[in-house]
Amino acid sequence: MLDFMLIGGLAGGTLWMALREGVFRSQKKEWHEEKQRLRAENEKLRESQHHLQMLLHENTSLVMKHHQELDVKMQSACNQALLSTQQTFLTLLEPVLSGVQNHTQAQLKEHSTFLHTLCSPLEAKLKEMETHIHSLEQSRSGAYESLKEQISHLSQGHEALCTETNRLNTALRSPHVRGCWGEMQLKRVVELAGMSSHCDFQEQPQLHGEQQNFRPDMRILLPGGKTILVDAKAPLLHYLEASSCKTSQDHTLKLKEHARTLWIHIKALSEKSYWSHDPHSVEFVLLFLPGEAFLSAALEGDPSLVEAAAQRQIILATPIILIALLKTIAHGWRQEVVSQHTQRIITLSKELHQRLEKLSPIMKTLGRHLKQSAAAHALAASSLEESLLPTAKQLGGLVPEPEVLSLQPMGVE
């Protein structure tokens, strides 16, 4: 039974498929015919569109041609109308323009007269300024000539200064000249500090040693009998060479040589030990350098130079340091003078006290004598009043005056 059903279902399905295929084929044929028909209509529409486009192009050409002709006609008509309008306008405007022109010319004439009147003082001022400027130009030309002459003199002075500087540079390379210059600078600095020769300082003092004599450049006197010995040195050779070096390496080497030369002077001065030959000297020596730059250049070559010199009882002193030291010494001298005056006041006060002590018993004796004199004076005055004056009064009453005798008879009383 099931088999018959399956067979029947298959047969029915096959039949349905056959019918469906037939329907599809008939529909496909209809679609193909419809497609052919639509293509034919499309071709007809394309031909019609092409024909219409041709007609439109022809009509557009005709319209453009007519439009151009119309533009030419309109332009010609407008030009003619414009020319006619312009001629009419000019004809009407000509009397108005003539009146405006005349009025304008009259106003321009008035303005010209006014401007001429207004600008006349300005023109005079401009001429005066031109004259002043011309005079200034002449004076400036003279000033330029004077300036040129001054510049020429300045250039000559500069050349002379360069020559003298070169001569000074050459002279300072000599040890004798450097020594004299250092001594001269030392004396100038000491005098600048307010000290006097032979009173506050001594030049070239003699120091007697066991084997030889020494001669420092200066001895500065201190309060209390002490002294400071000063020796001036001017090691300039390597310093001058360093100032003329072109490379920093050569400059550094010359500065080191400058420091080494100064160290040699320090060692030589320390070995002389001036303080051991002067009993009043402090136990160090001032090494005077005549310029601040010499010490700074030496310290640039050897920064430990000041400390090493101090360990050898040598104190490096530049003009500024020496002036400060001398000012301090001058203050010490002032304090010494004040101290001496104070001591003199104390001494005079003691003498005054002693003399007052001696005067005290004399004043006491004088007081005692004055008391005795006063007592004797009082006793004499009492005797005079009690004894002598009454007797004198009685005696005066007994001897009449001449006028009384002539006027009064005797025996009246």
C-alpha positions in Angstrom: 0.0 0.0 0.0 2.8 2.3 0.9 4.6 1.5 -2.4 1.5 2.4 -4.4 1.3 5.7 -2.5 4.9 6.5 -3.2 4.5 5.7 -6.8 1.4 7.8 -7.0 3.2 10.7 -5.3 6.1 10.4 -7.7 3.8 10.3 -10.7 1.9 13.3 -9.4 5.1 15.2 -8.8 6.4 14.4 -12.2 3.1 15.5 -13.7 3.3 18.7 -11.7 6.8 19.4 -12.8 5.8 18.8 -16.5 2.9 21.2 -16.2 5.1 23.8 -14.5 7.8 23.5 -17.2 5.2 24.0 -19.9 3.9 27.1 -18.2 7.5 28.4 -17.9 8.1 27.8 -21.5 5.0 29.6 -22.6 5.8 32.5 -20.3 9.4 32.6 -21.6 8.1 32.8 -25.2 5.8 35.6 -24.3 8.6 37.5 -22.5 10.8 37.1 -25.6 8.1 38.5 -27.9 7.5 41.4 -25.5 11.2 42.1 -25.5 11.4 42.2 -29.2 8.5 44.5 -29.4 10.1 46.8 -26.7 13.3 46.9 -28.7 11.5 47.9 -31.8 9.7 50.7 -30.0 13.0 51.8 -28.5 14.5 52.1 -31.9 11.6 54.2 -33.1 11.9 56.4 -30.1 15.6 56.9 -30.7 14.9 57.9 -34.3 12.2 60.3 -33.2 14.6 61.8 -30.6 17.3 62.3 -33.2 14.9 64.0 -35.5 13.7 66.2 -32.7 17.3 67.1 -31.8 18.0 68.1 -35.4 14.9 70.3 -35.5 15.8 71.8 -32.1 19.3 72.6 -33.4 18.0 74.3 -36.5 15.5 76.3 -34.5 18.1 77.3 -32.0 20.4 78.5 -34.8 17.6 80.6 -36.3 16.7 82.0 -32.9 20.3 83.0 -32.2 20.6 84.6 -35.6 17.4 86.6 -35.1 18.6 87.5 -31.6 21.9 88.8 -32.9 20.2 90.9 -35.6 17.9 92.3 -32.9 20.8 93.1 -30.7 22.5 95.0 -33.5 19.4 97.0 -34.2 18.8 97.7 -30.5 22.4 98.8 -30.1 22.2 101.2 -33.1 18.9 102.6 -31.8 20.3 103.1 -28.3 23.4 104.8 -29.7 21.4 107.2 -31.7 19.1 107.9 -28.7 22.2 108.4 -26.5 23.8 110.8 -28.9 20.6 112.8 -29.2 20.2 112.8 -25.4 23.8 113.9 -25.0 23.6 116.7 -27.4 20.4 117.9 -25.8 21.9 117.6 -22.3 25.1 119.5 -23.4 23.0 122.2 -25.0 21.0 122.6 -21.8 24.1 122.3 -19.6 26.3 124.7 -21.5 25.1 128.0 -19.8 25.1 126.3 -16.4 28.7 125.1 -16.9 29.7 128.5 -18.1 28.3 130.1 -15.0 29.9 127.5 -12.8 33.2 128.0 -14.6 33.2 131.7 -14.1 32.2 131.4 -10.4 35.0 128.8 -10.0 37.6 131.0 -11.6 36.6 133.9 -9.4 36.8 131.7 -6.3 40.2 130.3 -7.4 41.5 133.9 -7.9 40.3 134.8 -4.4 41.9 131.6 -2.9 45.1 132.4 -4.8 45.2 135.9 -3.4 44.5 134.5 0.1 47.1 131.8 -0.2 49.6 134.3 -1.4 48.9 136.6 1.5 49.0 133.6 3.9 52.2 132.2 2.5 54.2 135.4 2.2 55.4 135.3 5.9 56.1 131.6 5.4 58.1 132.3 2.3 60.1 134.9 4.2 60.7 132.5 7.0 61.8 129.9 4.5 64.2 132.3 2.9 65.5 133.2 6.4 65.9 129.5 7.2 67.7 128.9 4.0 70.1 131.7 4.9 70.6 130.2 8.4 71.1 126.8 7.0 73.7 128.1 4.6 75.5 129.8 7.4 75.3 126.6 9.4 76.7 124.7 6.5 79.6 127.1 6.4 80.2 126.9 10.1 79.9 123.1 9.9 82.5 123.1 7.1 84.8 125.1 9.4 84.0 122.7 12.3 84.8 119.8 10.1 88.1 121.3 9.2 88.8 122.0 12.9 87.7 118.4 13.7 90.0 117.1 11.0 92.9 119.1 12.5 92.1 117.8 16.0 91.9 114.2 14.8 95.2 114.8 13.0 96.8 116.1 16.3 95.2 113.2 18.2 96.7 110.8 15.6 100.1 112.4 16.0 99.7 112.3 19.8 98.7 108.6 19.6 101.8 107.9 17.5 103.9 109.7 20.0 102.3 107.8 22.8 103.0 104.5 21.0 106.6 105.6 20.5 107.0 106.6 24.2 105.2 103.4 25.3 107.6 101.3 23.2 110.5 103.2 24.7 109.1 102.7 28.2 108.6 99.0 27.4 112.2 98.7 26.2 113.5 100.7 29.3 111.5 98.5 31.7 113.3 95.4 30.4 116.5 96.7 32.1 116.9 95.5 35.7 118.4 98.8 36.9 115.5 100.8 35.4 112.9 98.4 36.9 114.6 98.7 40.3 114.6 102.5 40.2 111.0 102.6 39.1 109.9 100.2 41.9 111.7 102.4 44.5 110.1 105.5 43.1 106.7 103.9 43.2 107.3 102.8 46.8 108.2 106.3 47.9 105.1 107.8 46.0 102.8 105.3 47.7 104.2 106.0 51.2 104.0 109.8 50.7 100.4 109.3 49.3 99.5 107.6 52.6 100.5 110.8 54.4 104.0 109.8 55.8 107.0 112.1 55.9 110.6 111.2 55.1 113.0 110.9 58.1 110.0 111.1 60.5 107.7 108.2 59.5 110.0 106.3 57.2 113.7 106.0 56.2 115.0 105.3 52.7 117.9 102.9 52.1 118.8 102.2 55.7 122.0 100.2 56.6 121.7 96.8 58.3 125.0 95.4 59.6 125.3 91.6 59.4 128.0 89.3 60.6 129.4 88.7 57.2 127.9 91.4 55.0 125.8 94.5 55.2 122.3 94.8 53.8 120.3 97.7 52.4 116.5 97.4 52.3 114.7 99.9 50.2 112.7 101.4 53.2 112.3 101.2 56.9 108.8 102.2 58.2 108.7 103.4 61.8 106.0 101.9 64.0 104.6 103.1 67.4 106.5 101.7 70.3 109.9 101.8 68.6 109.2 98.9 66.2 109.9 99.0 62.4 108.8 97.3 59.2 111.4 96.7 56.5 110.3 97.0 52.9 112.0 95.8 49.7 110.6 96.8 46.3 110.8 94.5 43.3 109.5 94.9 39.8 109.7 91.6 37.9 108.3 92.9 34.6 110.3 91.0 31.9 108.0 87.9 31.6 104.9 90.0 32.4 105.6 92.3 29.4 106.3 89.2 27.2 103.0 87.7 28.4 101.1 90.8 27.4 102.5 90.6 23.9 101.7 86.9 23.3 99.3 86.0 20.6 98.2 82.6 21.8 96.7 81.6 25.1 99.2 78.8 25.5 102.2 81.1 25.2 100.4 83.6 27.5 100.0 80.9 30.2 103.6 79.8 29.9 104.9 83.4 30.3 102.7 83.9 33.4 104.1 80.8 34.9 107.6 82.2 34.2 106.6 85.5 35.8 105.4 83.6 38.9 108.6 81.6 39.0 110.7 84.8 38.8 108.7 86.4 41.7 109.2 83.2 43.7 113.0 83.5 43.2 112.9 87.0 44.6 110.8 85.8 47.6 113.4 83.0 48.3 116.3 85.4 48.0 114.7 88.0 50.3 113.8 85.3 52.8 117.3 84.1 52.9 118.6 87.6 53.8 116.3 87.6 56.9 116.4 91.4 57.4 114.6 91.1 60.7 117.5 89.2 62.3 119.8 92.2 61.7 117.5 94.9 63.0 116.5 94.4 66.7 113.5 96.7 66.4 112.1 95.1 63.2 109.0 92.9 63.2 109.6 89.3 62.1 108.5 89.7 58.5 109.5 91.8 55.4 107.1 93.5 53.0 107.9 92.7 49.3 106.4 95.7 47.4 105.2 95.1 43.9 104.5 98.5 42.1 101.3 97.4 40.4 98.2 95.3 41.2 98.4 93.6 37.8 101.9 92.1 38.6 100.6 90.2 41.6 97.4 89.1 39.9 99.3 87.8 36.9 101.7 86.0 39.2 98.8 84.4 41.2 97.3 83.4 37.9 100.5 81.5 37.1 100.9 80.1 40.7 97.9 80.5 43.0 99.8 79.3 46.1 102.4 82.1 45.8 101.0 84.3 48.7 100.8 81.4 51.1 104.3 80.1 50.3 105.7 83.6 50.7 103.9 84.1 54.1 105.5 80.8 55.3 108.9 82.4 54.6 108.0 85.6 56.6 107.5 87.6 53.3 104.3 89.5 52.8 103.4 90.5 49.2 102.1 94.0 49.1 100.7 96.0 46.2 100.1 99.8 46.3 96.5 99.3 47.6 97.6 96.8 50.3 100.5 99.0 51.3 98.3 102.2 51.5 95.9 100.3 53.8 98.7 99.1 56.0 100.3 102.6 56.2 96.9 104.1 57.0 96.6 101.6 59.9 100.1 102.5 61.0 99.2 106.2 60.9 96.1 105.4 63.1 98.5 103.6 65.5 100.7 106.7 65.6 97.7 108.9 66.4 96.8 106.5 69.2 100.4 106.6 70.4 100.2 110.4 70.5 97.0 110.3 72.4 98.6 107.8 74.8 101.6 110.0 75.3 99.3 113.0 75.9 97.3 110.9 78.4 100.5 109.9 80.2 101.6 113.5 80.3 98.3 114.5 81.8 98.6 111.8 84.4 102.1 112.9 85.3 101.1 116.6 85.6 98.1 115.5 87.7 100.4 113.7 90.1 102.7 116.8 90.3 99.6 119.0 90.9 98.4 116.7 93.7 101.8 116.8 95.3 102.0 120.6 95.2 98.5 120.9 96.6 99.6 118.6 99.5 102.5 121.0 100.1 100.2 124.0 99.9 97.7 122.6 102.4 99.8 123.2 105.7 100.8 126.6 104.4 97.2 127.6 103.9 96.4 126.2 107.4 99.2 128.4 108.9 97.9 131.4 106.9 94.4 130.8 108.2 95.7 130.6 111.8 97.6 133.8 111.4 94.6 135.5 109.8 92.5 134.5 112.8 95.1 136.0 115.2 95.2 139.2 113.1 91.4 139.3 113.2 91.4 139.0 117.0 94.1 141.7 117.3 92.1 143.9 115.0 88.9 143.4 117.0 90.8 144.2 120.3 92.3 147.4 118.8 88.9 148.4 117.5 87.3 147.9 120.9 90.1 149.9 122.6 89.6 152.7 120.0 85.9 152.9 120.5 86.0 152.6 124.3 89.1 154.7 125.2 90.3 156.9 122.4 87.1 158.1 120.7 85.4 159.4 123.9 88.5 161.4 124.8 88.8 162.7 121.3 85.2 163.8 121.4 85.7 165.6 124.8 88.8 167.3 123.3 86.8 168.4 120.3 84.2 170.0 122.5 86.8 172.1 124.4 88.4 173.6 121.3 85.8 175.9 119.6 85.8 176.5 115.9 86.6 180.1 114.6 83.1 180.8 113.3 81.7 179.8 116.7 84.0 182.3 118.6 82.9 185.2 116.4 79.3 184.6 116.9 78.9 183.3 120.5 80.3 185.0 123.5 82.5 183.0 125.9 80.8 181.5 128.9 77.5 181.1 127.1 77.5 177.5 128.0 
